[in-house]
Structures are given as C-alpha cells and as structure tokens.
C-alpha cells in the first residue's frame, strides 16, 4: 500500500514538472497557456510515460524468452529491424498512413527478433555475457544494412530521427499510436504467468502442457508492436528494457504478475524524468531524452553488474 502511494506521488510530481517546464510560460506568456498545455505539454508527457513503460515491458518479455537478464530489445536488433521496415515503406509508399508504417515496422521487427532467437539457440549458455555480445553484433549488422540503404537512397536524415529518442516534436494528433502500449500492458498482465514460464526454458514449458512456440510467438508479437510504435512515434531509446526489469527484480523479486505494474511505472517515470532533465540542462535548448537515459542507463547497468544480487522472493 505504501509503495503504491509513493509511486503515485512520484508520478504526479513528474507529470506536474513536465507540464510546467518549457520556454512558454503557462500563466503569464503571450500564448494561450491552456492551448500549449493541451497541444504540446500533456501529449509530450503522456508520450514519455507510454514509451518508457512499453520499452520496459518489452524488455521483460525478451529476457524471459531467451532466459538471460542481460538482454533487451535494443540488444537483439529489434529497433534496427523496425527501422528497416520504416525505410522500406518510405521508399515504396512515402505517403502511406502512419498505421501502415507501424504495421510494416512491427512485421520486420518480429522477423528480426526471430532471427536473433534462431542465433540464440546456437549460442552456449555457459557464459551469460556471450548472448548479449552476439545480440550487439547482430543488431550492428542489421543497423549497418539500414544505414547503407539509407545512404544509397539519400534518406540518412530519417535514420537520425528514428534513432534520436526525443519528444520535442510530440504534439496532439502525432502521438496517439503510443496508447496501444496501454492495451498491450493489459494483455501482458493477463498472460504474465505464461511469460514467466518462458523463463524456465522450452522443456519446462512443454512439460506443463503449454504450447511453447505459440506462447513465445505471442510475447514476441507484443514486443514487436511496442518497439515499432515507439520508433515510429519518438525514436529508439536505449537501456530502458535492460535496466528497469533488473532493478525491479532486485527490489521486489521475480513475481512477474506483481512486478509488471512496477516495471511499467519505473520505465515511464525514468524516461519522463530524463526528458525533464534534458529540457533543463541547456535551457531553453533541449537534449534528447534518449541521450540522457543512455548516460543514466549505462551507470545503472554497471551497478547491476557489480552489486550483490538479492535473494529472489515470491
């Protein structure tokens, strides 16, 4: 009960700060403060919360799928694969609707993630660091292919936008796809027990009477949709899916159904906090939230590597 109260209070403070921080004064400026709040500040706040929550939840699913805590969507080529789909749509149908672009990006993200899982089956599990290294190489190869295609078609500027992870361009009418994350979060909570079983391995899942491939594919489809929506709307944000699930696991143990709301809350709060910091460091200019979170995420990742793990509890 106390944890929920603190979480709600922290979230309310962050939302209030996000709505107040900006060049335009909501209470005494020349522009209509209510219009700025409705068109820019609130959509930006919701976008940061939804993107952070979605990437954190996607990280949980990927980690359970490969039974490795050091993996996240950004380390298995999922964002790069989504960018490849976006680039293909831009070349073939530049005027396509945003939903079509997201659907194609989700499809290529799923294919790219399945490609990593195929590689993961051939990687020895004796060293947990080996799989993330393979993921880095795999994602680098896919990213290099995307960059080459963009370079040969004069679309490199699009790659920069999709990799930036920033919220300055978020306005009402240009972020609503991110609300799909809220629906996916509910679905993940409903199938949390099955996602937990994925972390036990294929043999354990089959012994309990579940269809392993169907359960795995369901989780990866949700991951692909989350990542594609975030990349299409605000760009890629690193480390969210890596550090947030690990922090929550050390704090609250491994009860996934109980942890999912905390994972979503912490992911959204951290990304929103980084967006606020990015607006304040060089005020009135901005630093992308993805850049700020990359610094924070690297520090948290090093702490996770060296901190003494807590004993898990149910």
Secondary structure, DSSP 4 states (H G I P E B T S, - for coil): -HHHHHHHHHHHHHHHHHHH-SSS-TTTSSS-HHHHIIIIIHHHHHHHHHHHHHHHHHHHHHHHHHT-TT--GGGTTHHHHHHHHHHHHHHH-TT--HHHHHHHHHHHHHHHHHHHHHHHTTS-SSSHHHHHHHHHHHHHHHHHHHHHHHHHTT-HHHHHHHHH---TT--TTSSGGGGHHHHHHHHHHHTHHHHHHHTT-HHHHHHTT--HHHHHHHHHHHHHHHHHHHHHHT----SHHHHHHHHHHHHH-S-HHHHHHHHHHHHHHHHHHHHHHHHHHTTTS---HHHHHHHHHHHHHHHHHHSPPPPP--
